[in-house]
């Protein structure tokens, strides 16, 4: 059968060489098309609203066949307002090349406070790169809107086989990148930056997602560098430099007595520099569900507050009260070294359920303040300790 197919293709090639060019590995050659936003009525002068031009360019890109490229050219500044790039698309794969700069409106110019700047939904096999910038203009929000709902800069919803790299995101009003209900995603060589006192400016806020990788990136924000929320599994973070920020956090989970789960998280070869937390798990009292199979390893600490922390009384005024929360088990902290900003080095404050099978191995944390000695605190924590500084005598076997 296969020999007959090969013979047939060879005969076609002899009869029509042009037809033969359409075949590759006995399949039809994939079409490729490129769309430039400048061809849709914008000049990228940084003054006029370019949202309609972007949306028209996206619609043509999404409707095209085969491989589709959307080019946002270098040397241009594009002003956007609440842009939604929706799928599913006909294109087999889409490549957004962000070479230029995108600028969000100020608070007074924002159309809908509750809508994020760019929302990409139901798009599979999407690649975004190019070295461009997305400026969130968060400084027009933070002081005037501390307690109101602020938008994020970039949201991915129900996007599978996603690759995002070599982008610069700065000064989002709230989170910089949200990832919800996505599978098989990779974010690498990213630079995300906001002032250390900017509220709720998580670099990554991820939920209900599986097989997501964060790699080789620099993050300085006012909240979590990575927040891993409910419904996440098989999440990997490696080569992340975090600081300022609130560290890499699992949670918060279980707010309003919700049932939530997180499992199979691996954080490796990361640096926490001047962060308010390092490796953190945080859950609310009264919640249910579980956190399990978590590894934090090969971590460097530079004057980090709360370098290792499990807080099952997150948000509570009575942090030591005996209240149930999510089940935490099989958590490893291994090969972690450096300095904490004060005496707080290890804090394992578990609920009345207890945290089980905690492993602390090869840890050396000293205080950067010579007048304060690094200390460990435990509450309902069960596990094993091996070669750990400071001394952790409070953990139960």
LUMZA-923342 format. One record per residue: x negated, y negated, z negated of N, C-alpha, C in turn; residue in one letter. Coordinates in steps of 0.2 Angstrom, whole numbers, plus 5000, padded with zeros to 4 digits. Example, Ala and Ser with C-alpha at 12.3 -4.5 7.8 and 13.67 -1.06 7.14 Angstrom:
residues 2
493450284961493850224961493450164961a 493650114965493250054964493650004961s 
This chain:
residues 397
499650065000500050005000499649945000x 499049944995498649884995498249875001x 498049935004497649925010498049895016x 498649915016499149895021499249815021x 499249795014499349725013498749685015x 498149715014497549675016497449675024x 497649725027497649725034498049675037x 498649675034499149625037498949555036x 498649535030498349475029497749455034x 497349505035496749495040497049485047x 497549515049497849505056498149435056x 498449415051498749345051498249295052x 497649305048497149255048496849255055x 496749315059496549315066496949275070x 497649285069498149255074498149175072x 498149165066498249095064497749075058x 497149045060496749025054497048975049x 497448935052497748885048498248915042x 498548965045499049005040498549035035x 498049065037497549095032497349055026x 497248985028497048935023497548935017x 498148945019498648945013498649005009x 498249055010498249105005497549105001x 497649124995497049134990497149194986x 496749234986496849294982497549334983x 497649334990498249364992498949324990x 498849264988499449224986499449154989x 499949124989500049064993499649004989x 499248964993498848914990499348864986x 499148844980499548794976499448724979x 500048694980500048624982499748574976x 499448524978499248474973499448404975x 499748364970499948294972499748244967x 499548184968499348134964499848074964x 499948044958500447984958500047934953x 500047874956499747824952500247774950x 500247754943500747704941500747634945x 500147624947500147554951500547554957x 500747614960501147624966501847614964x 502047594958502747594956502947524953x 502647474955502847404954502547374948x 501947404945501647364940500947354942x 500647294939499947284941499447284935x 499747314929499347324923498947264921x 499347204920499047144918499047124911x 499447174907499447164900499947114898x 500447094902500847044901501647064901x 501747104907502447124908502547194906x 503247204905503447274903503347324908x 502947374907502847424913503147494912x 503647494907504047554906504347584911x 504747544915505147574921504647604926x 504047564927503547594932503347664930x 503147664924502947734921503447784921x 504047764920504547814920504747844927x 504647794932504747814939504147864941x 503547844940503047884941503047954938x 503247954932503348014928503848064932x 504448034934504948074937504748104943x 504348064947504048094954503548154952x 503148144947502648194945503048254942x 503548244938503848304935504248344941x 504448304946504848344951504448374957x 503848364957503348384962503248464961x 502948494966502848564966502048574965x 501948634962501248654961500948614956x 500348584957499948544952500048474953x 500248434948500348364948499948324944x 499648274947499248224943499548154942x 499548124936499848064935499248014933x 499047964937498447924935498647864932x 498347844926498447774923497747744924x 497647704928496947684930496547644925x 495947644926495447614921495447534923x 495347494917495247424918495947394918x 496447424917497147394917497447404910x 497847354908498247364902498947364903x 499347414900500047424902500447414895x 500947374896501347364890501947414891x 502147454885502647504886503147494880x 503747514881504247514876504647574876x 504647614870505047674869505147714876x 504547744878504547784884504747854882x 505147884886505347964885505147994892x 504648044891504448084897504748154896x 505348164900505648224898505548284904x 505548344901505548404906506248434905x 506248494907505748534910505548514917x 504948524920504748504926504648554931x 504748534937504648584943503848604944x 503448554942502748564943502548624939x 502048664942501748714938501348694932x 500948634933500548604928500548534930x 500448494924500448414925499748394921x 499448354924498848324922498948244921x 498948214915499048144914498348124913x 498048074917497448044917497447974914x 497347974908497447904905496747874904x 496547834910495947794910496047724907x 496547694908496747634906496947624899x 497247574897497447554890498247544890x 498547574885499247564884499347524877x 499747474877499847434871500647434869x 500747454863501447454860501647384859x 502347364859502547304857502447284850x 502447224848502447204841503147224838x 503147214831503747234828504347194831x 504247134832504847084834505047104841x 504647134845504747154852505047224853x 504947264848505147334848505847344849x 506047384854506747394856507147434850x 506947484848507247524843506747554838x 506847524832506347544827506247614825x 506747654827506747724825506547764831x 506347734836506147774842505347764843x 505047824844504247824844504147794851x 503447764852503247734858503347784864x 502947834863502947884869503247954866x 503747984869504048044867503948094874x 503648144873503548194878503848264876x 504448284880504848334877504948384883x 504948454881505048504885504648504892x 504048494891503548494896502948544895x 502948594899502448654898501848644902x 501248674900500648664904500448594906x 500448554901500248484901499548474899x 499148434902498448414900498448334900x 498248304895498148234894497448224892x 497048174896496348154894496248094898x 495548074898495348014902494947964898x 494947964891494547914888494947844887x 495547844888495947784887496147764880x 496447714879496647694872497447684872x 497747694866498447684865498447634858x 498547574859498547524854499247524851x 499347534844500047534841500347474838x 499847424838500047354835500347364828x 500147414824500347424818500347374813x 499847324814499747274809500347224809x 500747224814501347184814501947214810x 501847284808502347314804502147324797x 501547344795501347374788501547324783x 501447264783501647214778502347204777x 502647194783503347174784503847224783x 503647284784504047344784503847404780x 503647394774503347444770503847504769x 504447484767504947534765505447554771x 505347524777505847544782505547594786x 506047624791505847674796505347644801x 504747664802504347634807504147694812x 504047674818503947724824503247744824x 503147804827502547824828502347814835x 501647834837501447814844501547864849x 501447934847501447984852501748044849x 502348074852502648134850502748184855x 502548244853502648304858503148344854x 503648364858504248404856504348464861x 504348524859504448584863504048584869x 503348574868502848574873502448634872x 502348684877501948734876501348734881x 500848764879500148764883499948694884x 499848654879499648584879498948574877x 498648534881497948514880497848434880x 497648404874497548334874496848324871x 496448284875495748274873495548204875x 494948184872494648114874495048054875x 495548044870495947994869495747954863x 495947884863495847844857496447814855x 496747834849497347804847497247764841x 497447704841497247654835497947614833x 497947604826498447564823499147574824x 499347644823500047654824500447624818x 501047604820501447584814501547644809x 501647704811501747764807501247814809x 501447874810501047924812500747914819x 500147944821499847934827500047984832x 500048044830500348104835500748144830x 501348154833501748204830501848264834x 501848324832501848384836502448434833x 502948444836503548474834503748534838x 503848594836504048654840503648664846x 503048664845502548674851502148734849x 501948774855501548834854500948824859x 500348854857499748854861499548784863x 499348744858499148674859498448664857x 498048624860497348604858497248534858x 497048504853496848434853496048424851x 495648394855494948394854494648334857x 494048314854493648254856494148194855x 494548194850494948134849494648084844x 494848024845494647964840495347934838x 495447934832496047904829495947864823x 496147804823495847754819496447704817x 496447694810496847644807496547624800x 496747564797496447544791496647594785x 496147604781496247644775496847634771x 497047574771497647554767498347544771x 498347564777498947564781499347624779x 500047604778500447664775500647714780x 500647774778500947834782500647844789x 500047824790499747824797499447894798x 499747944796499448014798499148014805x 498648044806498348054812498748104816x 498848164813499248214816499748234811x 500348244813500948264809501248324813x 501148384810501348444814501848484810x 502348514814502948544811503148604816x 503448654813503748704817503348724823x 502748734822502248744828501848804827x 501548834832501148894831500548894836x 500048924834499448924838499148854840x 499048814836498848744837498048734834x 497648704839496948694837496748614837x 496448594832496148524831495448534831x 495048504835494348514836493948454837x 493348454834492848404836493148334837x 493348304831493748234832493548194826x 493548134827493448084821494048044820x 494248044813494848024811494747974805x 495047914805495047864800495747834799x 496147854794496747824794496947814787x 497647794786497847774779498247824776x 498347884779498647944776498348004778x 498648064779498348124780498048124787x 497448154787497048164794497448214798x 497648264794498048314797498548334792x 499248334794499748354789500148414792x 500048474789500348534792500948544788x 501548534791502148544788502548604789x 503148614787503548674787503648704794x 503648774794503748804800503048814804x 502448804801501848804805501448874804x 501148904809500748964808500248964813x 499648994811499048994815498848934818x 498648894813498448824814497648824812x 497248794817496548794816496248724816x 495848704812495548634812494748644811x 494348624816493648634815493348574818x 492748554815492348494817492748434816x 493148424811493448364810493148324805x 492948254807492748204802493248164800x 493448164793494048134790493848084785x 494048014786493847964781493847894784x 494147844781494647854776495247894778x 495647914773496247954774496348004768x 496848044768497148084763496948154764x 496448164768496148234769496548274774x 496448344774496848384778497348424773x 498048414774498548434769498948484772x 499148534768499748574769500348554765x 500848524769501348494766501348414767x 501848384764502148414758502748454760x 502948504756503448554757503948564752x 504548584754505048594749505448534746x 505348474749505748414747506448434747x 506848404743507548414743507748484742x 507348524739507448594738507548634744x 507148614749507148644756506748714755x 506948754760506548814761506048804767x 505448814765504948804770504348854770x 504048864775503448914775502848884779x 502248904777501648884781501148944780x 500848974785500449034784499949034790x 499349064789498849074793498549004796x 498248974791497948904792497148914791x 496748894795496048894794495648834796x 495348804790495048734791494348754790x 493848734795493148754795492748694797x 492148694794491648644797491948574797x 492248544792492548484792492148444787x 492148374787491848324783492448274780x 492448274774492848224770492448164767x 492548104770492048054768492547994765x 492447984759492847934755493547944756x 493848004756494548014756494848024749x 495548014749495848014742495948084741x 495948134746496048204744495548234750x 495448304748495048344753495448394756x 495348454753495748514755496348514751x 496948504753497548494749498148534751x 498448564746499148594747499648554742x 500148534745500648494741501348514742x 501748534736502448554737502848514732x 503448514733503948474729504248524724x 504348504718504748544713505448564716x 505648624714506248654716506348674723x 505848674727505848694734505748774734x 505848804740505748874740505348894747x 505148954747504748974753504048994751x 503548994755502949014754502348974758x 501748974755501148954758500649014757x 500449044762499949104762499449114767x 498949144766498349154770498049094773x 497749054768497548994770496748994768x 496348964773495648964771495348894773x 495048864768494648804768493848824767x 493448814773492748844772492248794775x 491648794773491148754776491348684777x 491448654771491648584770491148544767x 491048484770490548434767490948374764x 490848364757491148304754490648244753x 490948184754490548124753490948084749x 490848074742491248034738492048044739x 492248104739492948114740493348124734x 493848094733494348104727494748164728x 494848204723495248264723494948314729x 494348334729494148374735494448434736x 494648474730495048534731495648524726x 496248524729496848514725497448554728x 497748584723498448614724498948574719x 499448544722499848504718500548524720x 500848564715501548594716502048554712x 501848494710502248444707502248374710x 502148384717502048324721502648274720x 502548214719503048164719503448164712x 503248204707503548214701503148164696x 503548134691503348094686503048134680x 503348194680503148244674502748304678x 502148294679501748334683501548404680x 501648414674501448474671502148514669x 502648494671503248524668503348594672x 503648644668503648714671504348714676x 504248704682504748704687504548754693x 504948794695504748834701504648794708x 504348824712504148784718504048844723x 503748824729503548874734503048924731x 503048984734502549034732501949024736x 501349014732500749004735500249064734x 499949094739499549154738499049164743x 498549194742497949214747497649144750x 497449104745497149044747496349044745x 495949034750495249034749494948964750x 494448944745494048884746493348914746x 492948904751492348944751491848894755x 491248894752490648854754490848784755x 490948754750491148684749490648644745x 490348594748489848554744489848484745x 489548444740489548374741489748334734x 489948274735490148234729490848214729x 491148214723491748184722491648114719x 492148074720492148004718492147984711x 492448034707492448024700492448094697x 492748104691492648174688493148224691x 493648204695494048254698493848294704x 493648354703493348394708493748454710x 494048484705494548544707495148534703x 495748534706496348534702496848584705x 497048634701497448684704498048684699x 498548634701499148624697499748664700x 499848724698500348764701501048764697x 501548784700502148794697502248844692x 502848854689502948914685502848984689x 502948984695502849044699502149064699x 501749014698500949034698500749034706x 500149014706499749024713499349094712x 499349134717499049204716498549214721x 498049254719497549274723497149214726x 496949164722496549104724495849134724x 495449114729494749134729494349064729x 493949054724493449004724492749024725x 492349014730491749054731491249004734x 490649004731490048964734490248884734x 490448854729490648784729490148744724x 489948694726489548644722489748574723x 490148554718490348484719490148444713x 489748384714489548344708489848274709x 489848244704490148174704489648124707x 489848074711489348024713489247974708x 489747974703489647924697489247964692x 488647934691488147974686488447974679x 488947924677489247924671489847964670x 490048004675490648044675490448114677x 490648164674490448234675491048274679x 490848304685491448334688491748384684x 492448394685492848444681493348474685x 493548534682494048574685494648574680x 495248584683495848584679496348644683x 496648684679497048734681497748734677x 498248754681498848774678499248824681x 499348884678499648944682499248964688x 498648954688498248974694497849044692x 497949094697497749164696497249174702x 496649204701496249224706495549234703x 495049224708494349244706493849184708x 493349184704492849124705492149154705x 491749134710491149154711490649094713x 490149084709489649034710489948964712x 490348934707490648874708490448824702x 490248764705490048704701490548654703x 490948624698490948634691491248694688x 491148714682491348774679492148774680x 492348834682493148844682493348894678x 493348884671493548934666494248944665x 494648894668495348894667495748944672x 495448974677495849014682495949084678x 496549114679496749174676496649234681x 496449284679496349344683497049384683x 
